[in-house]
């Protein structure tokens, strides 16, 4: 599990969260872009740790799926804003100047809350705390909207992956070695 988590962190940070931030030609968006560039990696790492703690003691297959879904949502949200990499889903359109930090926080929160509704109160407070560090304004509002839309899109895509279907097998020939 630790290797999978380390790999997820490396991927999330390597996705260029701090690169390619598009800012609109206003002083507030430019200031937000500078703030995002300085701390976005920290936000991804913070929400990765929140995901690790929230996922907790799940067995290997469900925990890997949960972590992958969270990281995919973070990637898609940030990439919808930066446009630096090829899409996985490619269904989210972000306004110029949207906060990558707000998008990453909200995307991770949305997936975790959907998978772990019993942790909703804790996750909601962590979201509030994380978003409080971002300057209020249009960039933050737009980033939150991108993160929410991304979480919904990723969860919708994963809902069709048959993860919860149970496969059964019955051997019609009960003789040893007959398949």
URKA-V181226 format. One record per residue. N is the residue number from 1. SS is DSSP state (H for helix, E for strand, L for the rest). PSI is psi as a letter, one per 20 degrees, with the letter a starting at -180 (NA if undefined). Layout:
n=[N | N]
ss=[SS | SS]
psi=[PSI | PSI]
This chain:
n=[1 | 2 | 3 | 4 | 5 | 6 | 7 | 8 | 9 | 10 | 11 | 12 | 13 | 14 | 15 | 16 | 17 | 18 | 19 | 20 | 21 | 22 | 23 | 24 | 25 | 26 | 27 | 28 | 29 | 30 | 31 | 32 | 33 | 34 | 35 | 36 | 37 | 38 | 39 | 40 | 41 | 42 | 43 | 44 | 45 | 46 | 47 | 48 | 49 | 50 | 51 | 52 | 53 | 54 | 55 | 56 | 57 | 58 | 59 | 60 | 61 | 62 | 63 | 64 | 65 | 66 | 67 | 68 | 69 | 70 | 71 | 72 | 73 | 74 | 75 | 76 | 77 | 78 | 79 | 80 | 81 | 82 | 83 | 84 | 85 | 86 | 87 | 88 | 89 | 90 | 91 | 92 | 93 | 94 | 95 | 96 | 97 | 98 | 99 | 100 | 101 | 102 | 103 | 104 | 105 | 106 | 107 | 108 | 109 | 110 | 111 | 112 | 113 | 114 | 115 | 116 | 117 | 118 | 119 | 120 | 121 | 122 | 123 | 124 | 125 | 126 | 127 | 128 | 129 | 130 | 131 | 132 | 133 | 134 | 135 | 136 | 137 | 138 | 139 | 140 | 141 | 142 | 143 | 144 | 145 | 146 | 147 | 148 | 149 | 150 | 151 | 152 | 153 | 154 | 155 | 156 | 157 | 158 | 159 | 160 | 161 | 162 | 163 | 164 | 165 | 166 | 167 | 168 | 169 | 170 | 171 | 172 | 173 | 174 | 175 | 176 | 177 | 178 | 179]
ss=[L | H | H | H | H | H | H | H | H | H | H | H | H | H | L | L | L | L | L | L | L | L | L | L | L | L | H | H | H | H | H | H | H | H | H | H | H | H | H | H | H | H | H | H | H | H | H | H | H | H | H | H | H | H | H | L | L | L | L | H | H | H | H | H | H | H | H | H | H | H | H | H | H | H | H | H | H | H | H | H | H | H | L | L | L | L | L | L | L | L | L | L | L | L | L | L | L | L | L | H | H | H | H | H | H | H | H | H | H | H | H | H | H | H | H | L | H | H | H | H | H | H | H | H | H | H | H | H | H | H | H | H | L | L | L | L | L | H | H | H | H | H | H | H | H | H | H | H | H | H | H | H | H | H | H | H | H | H | L | L | L | L | L | L | L | L | L | L | L | L | L | L | L | L | L | L | L | L | L]
psi=[g | h | g | h | g | h | g | g | g | g | g | g | h | i | j | l | h | i | q | k | p | p | p | r | l | q | h | h | h | g | g | h | g | g | g | g | h | h | j | h | h | g | g | g | h | g | h | g | g | g | g | g | g | g | h | d | k | q | r | g | g | h | h | g | g | g | g | h | g | g | h | g | g | g | g | h | g | g | h | h | g | h | k | h | r | q | q | g | g | k | i | p | p | p | q | p | j | q | p | h | g | h | g | g | g | h | g | g | g | g | g | g | h | g | h | m | h | h | j | g | g | g | g | g | h | h | g | g | g | g | h | h | i | p | p | q | a | h | g | g | g | g | g | g | g | g | g | g | h | g | g | g | g | g | h | g | g | h | i | j | j | k | h | i | p | p | p | q | p | p | o | h | o | j | q | p | i | p | NA]
